[in-house]
Amino acid sequence: MIRGLALALAMMPGVAAAQAYQCSVPAGADLRVRPDLPSDSEPRRLLPIGHYTLAISWSPQHCRTPERAARSSFQCGSGNRFGFVLHGLWPDGIGKEWPQYCKATPLISERTVRANLCATPSAQLLQHEWAKHGTCMPGESPDSYFGKATSLYRELRYPNMAALSRQSLTAGKLATAIARVNPGMRADMMKITTDRQGWLNEVWICMDKKFRYARCPAHQGGVKPNARVRIWTGRR
């Protein structure tokens, strides 16, 4: 089964759509998942929803180390190539804490995994996102939750990441570049996360309860706008 075989281009030159560069889910792929349950460090938490975060991850950085690449063979091998991938859609609370693991849930089906694997290229991460975050969104099933998350993800457009990787870049400049190609978005509506060496990990896009881009709350994580950011593209 082939999903998102080629990188789609948006109307603007040099602007990429949110699809995978190349992604194929083999017919015989192992799509089984394990239970993802609350724990002492990740307890069940029932809180009202104040806003949402759409989190996207920079896949080349995830696949950079051989150890991690070996554990993520679908994402990092098998001929697949990804740019930004969907981490998840997270309901946030009114304050600094957020709801999580709101109700017990069975394992998601292999059909659901297959349908979403080219957006979120990890079967177990899909189970985790539904169990931890999706169960806290009222009235959602796994299919409707992932449908909403992937719809928001596929609307995103990106600047030329290869060109940005060759520039002296800050988190604020990266956020501005992303906002510039997404109508209705501003730099203060997202947070950039990096590793300790300043390499780009994720972009967190803040949304209101109607899933419209919104200014991030002051307590939202991420590095400061003047923090240096480097982008790993797989090429030295």
Secondary structure, 3 states (H helix, E strand, C coil): CECCCCCCECCCCCCEECCCCECECCCCCCCCCCCCCCCCCCCCECCCCCEEEEEEEEHHHHCCCHHHHHHCHHHHCCCCECCEEEEEEEEECCCCCCCECCCCCCCCCHHHHHHHCCCCCCHHHHHHHHHHCHHHCCCCCHHHHHHHHHHHHHHCEECCHHHHHCCCCEHHHHHHHHHHCCCCCCHHHEEEEECCCCEEEEEEEEECCCCCECCCCCCCCCCCCCCECECCCCCC
